[in-house]
Amino acid sequence: MKDLTPWQALTIVFTALAVARFLQQTTGHSIQRLVRTLRPLQEITVIIAGHSHLAADPIHPDTTDILTALGVPHP
């Protein structure tokens, strides 16, 4: 971020604050809890012998609640 103008840096900061506020109001959880709950949510597509395979960790019930509150489709 060292090549950003002060205006650009403030834009990034205020955007992050707006997103954080939206997430907190929509889910009813703190940002700390959202980050801790959603951090392990990862998936990867692996191609083996020309076939795509999706590998993902099981989704925790708290994660499902957050994704549902945000309207994000999930398995």
Secondary structure, DSSP 8 states (H G I E B T S, - for coil): -TT--HHHHHHHHHHHHHHHHHHHHHH---HHHHHHHHTT--EEEEEETTEEEEEE----HHHHHHHHHHT----
